């Protein structure tokens, strides 16, 4: 069975339901951070339809998670934002304002306020989470060096408000759950904690995540799943895989082309 399909995600949700873990949104966790729980976080980076499919699936299981919406044309769709909220999920703000302001912090904060206000027209928003761009010269993290997100009426930011030395952070970035040390370095402040060192290397497939959940040996886990990577249709799935390997495919293509020309 292929991994990173909606059916596989459903297995994960079912597995969580069979344990003592309480699935919850980021806001739920920040409001009451104790107990055995799994924080479910989603970044709505693109392919809003796939986000809606995942949100509907979770709602069928009575699961509430957080969807962080970017403020970009293809993602900022009022009907989608409203539907996610109506399904019972938390809507959050996935900001990339430092990129938009090209590193100008004052301008970035101004954009932050405006975009957050925009999003609040369609849902209650009390947490925000940065959209990491590893290629940018500046980080959205810098925004909060001498400014407080509480000033914007926000309760938390998952990268700042959750202690990942206690909560195992798992992300599907790169369509694998493994090698997280390389990928997370850009986003987590202290990625090399004991917890991630212990589990980061062994968890690769979603089945690994499912087994970890079923073992119930950890107290708290945060799962970041990008719904745009999870789809059932073969065409979309292959396209995702191709995009993931685009660099290699591109290189191979160039070599092939050169061979033909020779
Ligand atoms: Zn993102």
Boltz pocket constraint, residues with backbone or C-beta under 6 A from the ligand:
constraints:
  - pocket:
      binder: B
      contacts: [[A, 43], [A, 44], [A, 45], [A, 94], [A, 130], [A, 131], [A, 132]]
      max_distance: 6.0
